[in-house]
């Protein structure tokens, strides 16, 4: 159905898709409310082959930064929903401090995308529109390959195969939704979360080693 390709109508204020009719309907958004994780056989589907990114986007014309529609500077259209959004630039990350920069320079949206699953879940159950004005407008982070911050938390169904996929901020690509494991609404897949945990544990270990060697030197 046509309406499924625009999972967050109204979430961008009065700005309507420039060319809604040119959606290739490669993927449709799973209708809210979203379950907390993939409902099928996680073990079986988590290794499923996901088609190339270029063959999954609904608006391939928007993959180029130089888009045919005349948009103001610093804006581009999302490759999944076709909505015009602001692009997050490096200076925005600096302005919002290093915390926002660590989350891809998401500015005001960082708390929804980087932090808690609960706030994300509430947002998705509302179909993407929030009552909080600060989160009402999606942006396109620099490393998101043209996906806006509402589409990158959606679960998408590949129309050709029925495979449920979700954007992983670690892989910077679509992964099977099953690959997110029990935390289906997390921003990173299980593999990336595991890698992050290992990295954190290693850093902690190194800090502790440094601290103990400092203490020994002080005693000496």
C-alpha positions in Angstrom: 0.0 0.0 0.0 1.2 3.5 -0.9 0.8 5.0 2.6 3.2 2.5 4.1 6.2 4.0 2.4 5.8 7.2 4.4 5.9 5.9 8.0 6.0 9.3 9.6 3.6 11.6 7.8 3.4 14.9 9.6 6.6 14.3 11.5 8.4 16.8 9.4 5.9 19.6 10.0 4.3 21.0 6.8 7.2 19.8 4.6 5.7 17.1 2.3 7.7 14.7 0.2 8.8 16.4 -3.0 8.0 13.4 -5.2 6.1 10.8 -3.2 4.9 9.1 -6.3 8.4 8.2 -7.4 9.0 5.8 -4.5 10.2 2.5 -5.8 8.4 0.7 -2.9 11.5 -1.5 -2.3 10.7 -1.6 1.4 7.7 -0.7 3.5 7.9 0.3 7.2 6.5 -2.2 9.7 3.4 -0.6 11.1 3.6 0.5 14.8 3.3 -0.5 17.5 6.6 -2.4 17.0 7.2 -5.5 19.0 10.4 -5.3 21.1 12.2 -7.8 18.9 12.0 -10.0 15.8 9.0 -12.3 16.2 10.3 -15.2 14.1 13.2 -17.7 14.5 16.0 -15.3 15.5 18.8 -17.9 15.2 17.7 -18.9 11.7 17.1 -15.4 10.3 19.9 -13.5 11.9 22.4 -14.6 9.2 20.0 -14.1 6.3 21.5 -12.4 3.2 20.4 -8.7 3.0 20.3 -7.3 -0.5 22.7 -4.5 -1.5 21.9 -1.1 0.1 21.3 0.5 -3.3 18.6 -2.0 -4.1 16.8 -1.4 -0.9 16.3 2.4 -1.0 12.8 3.7 -2.0 14.2 6.9 -3.5 17.4 6.0 -5.3 17.4 9.4 -6.9 18.1 10.9 -3.5 21.3 8.9 -2.9 23.3 11.7 -4.6 24.0 14.8 -2.6 23.3 16.8 -5.7 19.6 16.3 -5.9 17.3 17.4 -8.7 14.8 19.1 -6.4 15.8 22.6 -5.4 16.4 22.4 -1.7 17.9 25.0 0.6 21.6 24.6 1.5 22.2 22.0 4.1 19.1 20.0 3.2 18.5 16.7 1.3 15.7 14.2 0.9 15.7 10.9 2.8 16.4 7.9 0.6 13.7 5.8 2.4 10.8 8.2 2.9 11.6 11.0 0.4 11.1 13.7 3.0 13.3 16.8 2.9 15.5 17.0 6.1 18.4 19.0 7.4 21.8 17.3 7.2 23.8 17.1 10.3 27.2 18.8 9.8 30.4 18.6 11.8 29.8 22.1 13.2 26.5 21.0 14.6 28.3 18.2 16.5 30.8 20.7 17.9 28.0 23.1 18.9 26.2 20.3 20.8 29.4 19.2 22.6 31.4 16.0 22.4 28.5 13.8 23.6 26.4 14.7 20.6 29.4 14.2 18.4 29.9 10.8 19.8 26.4 9.9 18.6 26.9 11.0 15.1 26.2 14.7 15.6 22.5 14.1 16.1 22.0 17.2 18.2 18.6 17.3 19.8 17.8 13.8 18.5 20.7 12.2 20.1 18.7 11.2 23.2 16.2 9.3 21.1 18.7 7.6 18.8 21.6 6.9 21.1 20.1 6.4 24.4 17.3 4.5 25.5 15.2 2.0 23.9 12.1 3.2 25.8 12.0 6.7 24.4 12.5 5.2 21.0 9.7 2.7 21.5 7.3 5.4 22.6 8.3 7.4 19.5 7.7 4.6 17.1 4.3 3.7 18.7 3.2 7.2 18.0 4.0 6.6 14.3 7.0 8.9 14.4 5.3 12.1 15.5 6.1 13.2 19.0 4.4 15.6 21.3 7.7 17.0 22.2 8.5 19.8 19.7 12.2 19.3 20.0 12.1 15.9 18.4 9.6 16.7 15.8 12.0 17.2 12.9 14.2 14.4 11.6 17.7 15.1 10.3 20.1 13.1 8.1 23.3 12.4 10.0 26.5 12.5 7.9 27.3 8.8 8.1 23.7 7.6 7.5 23.9 7.1 3.7 20.9 9.4 3.3 18.6 7.9 5.9 16.8 10.3 8.2 16.7 9.8 12.0 13.1 8.5 11.8 13.8 5.9 9.1 16.9 4.7 10.8 15.0 3.4 13.8 12.2 1.9 11.7 11.9 -1.8 10.9 11.5 -2.3 7.2 10.0 -5.2 5.2 11.7 -5.9 1.9 8.8 -6.1 -0.4 10.3 -8.8 -2.7 11.2 -11.3 0.0 9.3 -10.3 3.2 12.6 -10.1 5.1 12.5 -7.7 8.0 15.5 -5.4 8.2 16.7 -2.5 10.4 19.5 0.0 10.1 22.6 -0.7 12.2 24.5 2.4 13.3 27.6 0.3 13.8 27.6 -1.5 10.4 26.2 1.7 8.8 24.0 -0.6 6.7 20.8 -2.6 6.9 20.9 -5.9 8.8 18.2 -8.6 9.3 16.1 -7.4 12.3 16.8 -10.8 13.8 20.5 -9.8 14.0 19.5 -7.3 16.8 18.6 -10.2 19.1 16.4 -9.7 22.1 17.0 -5.9 22.0 15.2 -5.4 18.7 14.9 -1.6 19.1 18.6 -1.0 19.8 20.5 1.2 17.4 23.2 -1.4 16.8 23.1 -5.1 15.9 24.2 -7.9 18.4 27.6 -8.2 16.7 28.3 -4.5 17.0 27.1 -4.4 20.6 29.3 -7.3 21.5 32.3 -5.6 19.8 31.5 -2.4 21.7 31.4 -4.4 25.0 34.8 -6.0 24.3 36.3 -2.7 23.5 34.9 -1.1 26.7 36.2 -4.0 28.8 39.7 -3.7 27.2 39.8 0.0 27.9 38.7 -0.5 31.5 41.4 -3.2 31.9 44.1 -0.9 30.5 43.0 2.0 32.8 43.1 -0.3 35.8 46.6 -1.5 34.8 47.8 2.1 34.4 46.3 3.0 37.8 47.9 0.1 39.6 51.4 0.8 38.1 51.0 4.5 39.2 50.2 3.3 42.7 53.2 1.0 42.8 55.5 3.8 41.5 54.1 6.2 44.2 54.9 3.6 46.9 58.4 3.1 45.6 
